[in-house]
Amino acid sequence: MSTAKGPLKGRAARLGRLMPSGPSSAARTPFVLLVVVLLGGGLISLLLLNSALNQGSFQLNELKDRTTELTDEEQALQRDVDDYAAPDALERRARELGMVPGGSPVFLGPEGKVLGEPSEAVAPKPSPTPKATLPVSSGSPKPSSGAGSPSRTTTAPKTTVPVTAPTTSGR
């Protein structure tokens, strides 16, 4: 600061004692070390934060996939319930269990009086429904083509009866 080459006097001498006279690296070392530690700590904390966010993202994707699977399964089960709750399915199952349709309903009045005509439920006559059978064929006897005694075989005419395929749950 001063251009004089001689010793400093007065106030300048006091200020000169406060300021180091030569290049000093000892004062910079703690500062540089502090900056390096802060930058390193910041980078490590950013790395850990990024890893935690990525792990959360993977978990979120897995949960979304699981939710989709469970939603599909729920819809399939709801379709099954709807199929079983359909009136024709209920009637068919009730007939399989031996149930018959009831007649007109009868009610009890507030005084215990019977309202309506009670009657016993009667099973309706079964309608002729074709049973599922295998095709049967018939025709003239076929001669055997090998040596030995001829065998006679008879077969019935080929008839097919339509068979309804069982319904599936869609899975």
Short mmCIF file of the C-alpha atoms (twelve columns), coordinates in Angstrom:
data_MODEL
# 
_entry.id   MODEL 
# 
loop_
_atom_site.group_PDB 
_atom_site.id 
_atom_site.type_symbol 
_atom_site.label_atom_id 
_atom_site.label_alt_id 
_atom_site.label_comp_id 
_atom_site.label_asym_id 
_atom_site.label_seq_id 
_atom_site.Cartn_x 
_atom_site.Cartn_y 
_atom_site.Cartn_z 
_atom_site.pdbx_PDB_model_num 
ATOM 1   C CA . MET A 1   0.000    0.000    0.000   1 
ATOM 2   C CA . SER A 2   2.673    2.343    0.839   1 
ATOM 3   C CA . THR A 3   5.313    3.277    -1.690  1 
ATOM 4   C CA . ALA A 4   7.852    4.282    0.898   1 
ATOM 5   C CA . LYS A 5   10.694   1.897    1.422   1 
ATOM 6   C CA . GLY A 6   11.470   2.868    4.924   1 
ATOM 7   C CA . PRO A 7   9.911    1.809    8.159   1 
ATOM 8   C CA . LEU A 8   6.320    2.874    8.744   1 
ATOM 9   C CA . LYS A 9   5.466    5.413    11.398  1 
ATOM 10  C CA . GLY A 10  2.434    6.150    13.499  1 
ATOM 11  C CA . ARG A 11  -0.894   4.866    12.400  1 
ATOM 12  C CA . ALA A 12  0.490    3.104    9.340   1 
ATOM 13  C CA . ALA A 13  2.832    1.082    11.548  1 
ATOM 14  C CA . ARG A 14  -0.031   -0.126   13.689  1 
ATOM 15  C CA . LEU A 15  -2.049   -1.143   10.589  1 
ATOM 16  C CA . GLY A 16  0.987    -2.801   9.093   1 
ATOM 17  C CA . ARG A 17  1.312    -5.043   12.106  1 
ATOM 18  C CA . LEU A 18  -2.295   -6.225   11.644  1 
ATOM 19  C CA . MET A 19  -1.784   -7.189   8.007   1 
ATOM 20  C CA . PRO A 20  0.615    -9.995   7.179   1 
ATOM 21  C CA . SER A 21  3.603    -8.823   5.269   1 
ATOM 22  C CA . GLY A 22  4.282    -11.901  3.104   1 
ATOM 23  C CA . PRO A 23  2.258    -14.456  1.181   1 
ATOM 24  C CA . SER A 24  0.408    -16.613  3.681   1 
ATOM 25  C CA . SER A 25  -1.149   -19.959  2.768   1 
ATOM 26  C CA . ALA A 26  -1.919   -20.884  6.357   1 
ATOM 27  C CA . ALA A 27  -4.967   -18.606  6.500   1 
ATOM 28  C CA . ARG A 28  -6.429   -20.022  3.276   1 
ATOM 29  C CA . THR A 29  -6.173   -23.708  4.212   1 
ATOM 30  C CA . PRO A 30  -9.107   -23.828  6.664   1 
ATOM 31  C CA . PHE A 31  -11.298  -21.880  4.264   1 
ATOM 32  C CA . VAL A 32  -10.516  -24.172  1.317   1 
ATOM 33  C CA . LEU A 33  -11.022  -27.209  3.521   1 
ATOM 34  C CA . LEU A 34  -14.402  -25.843  4.679   1 
ATOM 35  C CA . VAL A 35  -15.527  -25.212  1.073   1 
ATOM 36  C CA . VAL A 36  -14.466  -28.714  -0.018  1 
ATOM 37  C CA . VAL A 37  -16.282  -30.328  2.922   1 
ATOM 38  C CA . LEU A 38  -19.463  -28.316  2.235   1 
ATOM 39  C CA . LEU A 39  -19.425  -29.173  -1.482  1 
ATOM 40  C CA . GLY A 40  -18.728  -32.850  -0.786  1 
ATOM 41  C CA . GLY A 41  -21.479  -32.999  1.847   1 
ATOM 42  C CA . GLY A 42  -23.909  -31.299  -0.534  1 
ATOM 43  C CA . LEU A 43  -23.110  -33.743  -3.327  1 
ATOM 44  C CA . ILE A 44  -23.471  -36.755  -1.022  1 
ATOM 45  C CA . SER A 45  -26.787  -35.476  0.348   1 
ATOM 46  C CA . LEU A 46  -28.059  -34.905  -3.223  1 
ATOM 47  C CA . LEU A 47  -27.014  -38.448  -4.144  1 
ATOM 48  C CA . LEU A 48  -28.844  -39.905  -1.136  1 
ATOM 49  C CA . LEU A 49  -31.953  -37.815  -1.856  1 
ATOM 50  C CA . ASN A 50  -31.947  -38.898  -5.504  1 
ATOM 51  C CA . SER A 51  -31.600  -42.574  -4.493  1 
ATOM 52  C CA . ALA A 52  -34.502  -42.281  -2.060  1 
ATOM 53  C CA . LEU A 53  -36.695  -40.667  -4.727  1 
ATOM 54  C CA . ASN A 54  -35.826  -43.415  -7.229  1 
ATOM 55  C CA . GLN A 55  -36.640  -46.124  -4.710  1 
ATOM 56  C CA . GLY A 56  -39.981  -44.444  -4.023  1 
ATOM 57  C CA . SER A 57  -40.646  -44.302  -7.750  1 
ATOM 58  C CA . PHE A 58  -40.010  -48.039  -8.109  1 
ATOM 59  C CA . GLN A 59  -42.313  -48.791  -5.205  1 
ATOM 60  C CA . LEU A 60  -44.987  -46.566  -6.737  1 
ATOM 61  C CA . ASN A 61  -44.748  -48.431  -10.065 1 
ATOM 62  C CA . GLU A 62  -44.997  -51.808  -8.294  1 
ATOM 63  C CA . LEU A 63  -48.050  -50.642  -6.357  1 
ATOM 64  C CA . LYS A 64  -49.697  -49.333  -9.536  1 
ATOM 65  C CA . ASP A 65  -49.102  -52.694  -11.250 1 
ATOM 66  C CA . ARG A 66  -50.514  -54.561  -8.250  1 
ATOM 67  C CA . THR A 67  -53.533  -52.245  -8.215  1 
ATOM 68  C CA . THR A 68  -54.143  -52.977  -11.893 1 
ATOM 69  C CA . GLU A 69  -53.927  -56.739  -11.268 1 
ATOM 70  C CA . LEU A 70  -56.319  -56.541  -8.334  1 
ATOM 71  C CA . THR A 71  -58.746  -54.377  -10.316 1 
ATOM 72  C CA . ASP A 72  -58.757  -56.931  -13.133 1 
ATOM 73  C CA . GLU A 73  -59.335  -59.745  -10.643 1 
ATOM 74  C CA . GLU A 74  -62.151  -57.791  -8.987  1 
ATOM 75  C CA . GLN A 75  -63.829  -57.226  -12.351 1 
ATOM 76  C CA . ALA A 76  -63.544  -60.923  -13.217 1 
ATOM 77  C CA . LEU A 77  -65.064  -61.879  -9.870  1 
ATOM 78  C CA . GLN A 78  -67.852  -59.320  -10.351 1 
ATOM 79  C CA . ARG A 79  -68.603  -60.848  -13.776 1 
ATOM 80  C CA . ASP A 80  -68.811  -64.284  -12.123 1 
ATOM 81  C CA . VAL A 81  -71.178  -62.949  -9.466  1 
ATOM 82  C CA . ASP A 82  -73.308  -61.275  -12.127 1 
ATOM 83  C CA . ASP A 83  -73.421  -64.513  -14.137 1 
ATOM 84  C CA . TYR A 84  -74.499  -66.502  -11.086 1 
ATOM 85  C CA . ALA A 85  -77.052  -63.857  -10.100 1 
ATOM 86  C CA . ALA A 86  -78.762  -63.808  -13.513 1 
ATOM 87  C CA . PRO A 87  -82.391  -64.994  -13.305 1 
ATOM 88  C CA . ASP A 88  -81.927  -67.888  -15.732 1 
ATOM 89  C CA . ALA A 89  -78.833  -69.103  -13.869 1 
ATOM 90  C CA . LEU A 90  -80.674  -68.900  -10.539 1 
ATOM 91  C CA . GLU A 91  -83.632  -70.812  -11.969 1 
ATOM 92  C CA . ARG A 92  -81.394  -73.506  -13.469 1 
ATOM 93  C CA . ARG A 93  -79.482  -73.929  -10.191 1 
ATOM 94  C CA . ALA A 94  -82.716  -74.054  -8.189  1 
ATOM 95  C CA . ARG A 95  -84.083  -76.782  -10.474 1 
ATOM 96  C CA . GLU A 96  -80.834  -78.729  -10.082 1 
ATOM 97  C CA . LEU A 97  -81.359  -78.578  -6.325  1 
ATOM 98  C CA . GLY A 98  -84.903  -79.871  -6.712  1 
ATOM 99  C CA . MET A 99  -86.702  -76.616  -6.008  1 
ATOM 100 C CA . VAL A 100 -89.969  -75.812  -7.743  1 
ATOM 101 C CA . PRO A 101 -91.610  -72.458  -8.385  1 
ATOM 102 C CA . GLY A 102 -94.056  -71.387  -5.730  1 
ATOM 103 C CA . GLY A 103 -97.564  -70.249  -6.553  1 
ATOM 104 C CA . SER A 104 -99.054  -66.926  -5.684  1 
ATOM 105 C CA . PRO A 105 -97.830  -65.542  -2.360  1 
ATOM 106 C CA . VAL A 106 -99.839  -65.625  0.850   1 
ATOM 107 C CA . PHE A 107 -99.562  -62.932  3.529   1 
ATOM 108 C CA . LEU A 108 -100.495 -62.649  7.184   1 
ATOM 109 C CA . GLY A 109 -102.508 -59.588  8.146   1 
ATOM 110 C CA . PRO A 110 -101.963 -57.522  11.314  1 
ATOM 111 C CA . GLU A 111 -104.645 -59.474  13.189  1 
ATOM 112 C CA . GLY A 112 -103.202 -62.843  12.113  1 
ATOM 113 C CA . LYS A 113 -105.695 -63.202  9.251   1 
ATOM 114 C CA . VAL A 114 -104.375 -65.101  6.204   1 
ATOM 115 C CA . LEU A 115 -104.556 -63.003  3.053   1 
ATOM 116 C CA . GLY A 116 -104.529 -65.113  -0.106  1 
ATOM 117 C CA . GLU A 117 -105.123 -68.753  -0.905  1 
ATOM 118 C CA . PRO A 118 -102.366 -71.061  0.434   1 
ATOM 119 C CA . SER A 119 -101.483 -73.942  -1.845  1 
ATOM 120 C CA . GLU A 120 -98.756  -76.518  -2.131  1 
ATOM 121 C CA . ALA A 121 -96.038  -75.880  -4.697  1 
ATOM 122 C CA . VAL A 122 -96.253  -78.402  -7.519  1 
ATOM 123 C CA . ALA A 123 -93.363  -79.309  -9.743  1 
ATOM 124 C CA . PRO A 124 -94.103  -78.529  -13.379 1 
ATOM 125 C CA . LYS A 125 -93.768  -81.306  -15.908 1 
ATOM 126 C CA . PRO A 126 -90.213  -81.454  -17.175 1 
ATOM 127 C CA . SER A 127 -89.784  -80.180  -20.701 1 
ATOM 128 C CA . PRO A 128 -88.032  -82.543  -23.075 1 
ATOM 129 C CA . THR A 129 -84.546  -81.168  -23.416 1 
ATOM 130 C CA . PRO A 130 -81.948  -82.991  -25.466 1 
ATOM 131 C CA . LYS A 131 -79.126  -84.461  -23.469 1 
ATOM 132 C CA . ALA A 132 -75.594  -84.057  -24.704 1 
ATOM 133 C CA . THR A 133 -74.620  -87.279  -26.475 1 
ATOM 134 C CA . LEU A 134 -71.817  -88.467  -28.611 1 
ATOM 135 C CA . PRO A 135 -72.488  -88.923  -32.312 1 
ATOM 136 C CA . VAL A 136 -73.720  -92.423  -33.066 1 
ATOM 137 C CA . SER A 137 -73.418  -93.925  -36.534 1 
ATOM 138 C CA . SER A 138 -75.106  -96.917  -38.148 1 
ATOM 139 C CA . GLY A 139 -74.835  -98.539  -41.499 1 
ATOM 140 C CA . SER A 140 -74.374  -101.824 -43.242 1 
ATOM 141 C CA . PRO A 141 -72.052  -104.453 -41.823 1 
ATOM 142 C CA . LYS A 142 -68.457  -103.991 -42.771 1 
ATOM 143 C CA . PRO A 143 -66.505  -107.021 -43.877 1 
ATOM 144 C CA . SER A 144 -63.233  -107.619 -42.156 1 
ATOM 145 C CA . SER A 145 -60.181  -107.217 -44.281 1 
ATOM 146 C CA . GLY A 146 -57.928  -109.659 -42.498 1 
ATOM 147 C CA . ALA A 147 -57.629  -113.412 -42.403 1 
ATOM 148 C CA . GLY A 148 -59.742  -115.363 -40.010 1 
ATOM 149 C CA . SER A 149 -63.414  -115.375 -39.341 1 
ATOM 150 C CA . PRO A 150 -65.385  -112.397 -40.624 1 
ATOM 151 C CA . SER A 151 -66.900  -110.228 -37.910 1 
ATOM 152 C CA . ARG A 152 -70.159  -108.377 -38.233 1 
ATOM 153 C CA . THR A 153 -70.406  -104.853 -36.884 1 
ATOM 154 C CA . THR A 154 -73.446  -102.687 -36.906 1 
ATOM 155 C CA . THR A 155 -73.473  -98.980  -36.330 1 
ATOM 156 C CA . ALA A 156 -76.320  -96.534  -35.827 1 
ATOM 157 C CA . PRO A 157 -76.998  -93.669  -38.257 1 
ATOM 158 C CA . LYS A 158 -74.873  -90.590  -37.640 1 
ATOM 159 C CA . THR A 159 -76.823  -88.039  -35.685 1 
ATOM 160 C CA . THR A 160 -75.475  -85.108  -33.811 1 
ATOM 161 C CA . VAL A 161 -77.152  -83.151  -31.091 1 
ATOM 162 C CA . PRO A 162 -75.978  -79.598  -30.422 1 
ATOM 163 C CA . VAL A 163 -74.176  -79.359  -27.120 1 
ATOM 164 C CA . THR A 164 -73.857  -76.054  -25.332 1 
ATOM 165 C CA . ALA A 165 -70.355  -75.308  -24.187 1 
ATOM 166 C CA . PRO A 166 -69.878  -74.440  -20.543 1 
ATOM 167 C CA . THR A 167 -69.293  -70.782  -19.908 1 
ATOM 168 C CA . THR A 168 -66.023  -69.627  -18.417 1 
ATOM 169 C CA . SER A 169 -65.199  -66.744  -16.189 1 
ATOM 170 C CA . GLY A 170 -63.091  -65.056  -18.849 1 
ATOM 171 C CA . ARG A 171 -59.720  -65.827  -17.236 1 
# 
